[in-house]
Amino acid sequence: MDLTLYVKFFLGLIAIINPIGLLPVFVSLTSHQTDVERNLTAKHANIAVVIILLVTIIAGQHILNMFSISLSAFRIAGGSLIAIIAMSMLQGKLGEVKRNQEEDREASAMESVAVVPLALPIMAGPGAISSVIVFGAQHNSMSDLIGMSLTVVIFGLTSFALFKMAPMLYKWLGKTGINVITRLMGLLMLSIGIEVMAAGFKGLFPGTFG
């Protein structure tokens, strides 16, 4: 197993899902809950994210084949989506791509927000799912699938730990600190999106971009 590959995959998940930048959202969605309920919400949300990403790793390529979508075309589409979300993050926002006003209103009326909208679509949104499908299609050996699956589980545990400390971290970092981290993650995520799109263009037009 290439540990560097999985570190890159892990950092990509951190940048795209941005659990630190989501702390204000988590705090606001669970503001009506007790500490025990908030920890339970964090646990269920991250379990749901891990399950969604694991299913994506295993079935992603099959989904592309089902709709006769080439990996290069999906790279361009997924990279564009990642770049759009990144541009929104660079402005210190979560972006309408991840969550819209209607979902905000639905979230405020729900007692349990762990799976919807927290896990899906806020955390395991289109950008995360796209990047996982592309990464899984590039590295599809059994050892790679096992390594990526373990990386997703480690990400889930890391995100859960951050969510458990959400009130303390949010108080310590403040709105300004969260925005700075979100913009830094947005810059990293934009770079990932451009790399993914570049690989897609090379695949579709090898003579031009080769």
Helices and strands as residue ranges (DSSP letters): H 3-17, H 23-29, H 35-66, H 71-90, H 101-109, I 114-123, H 126-138, H 142-164, H 166-204, H 206-209
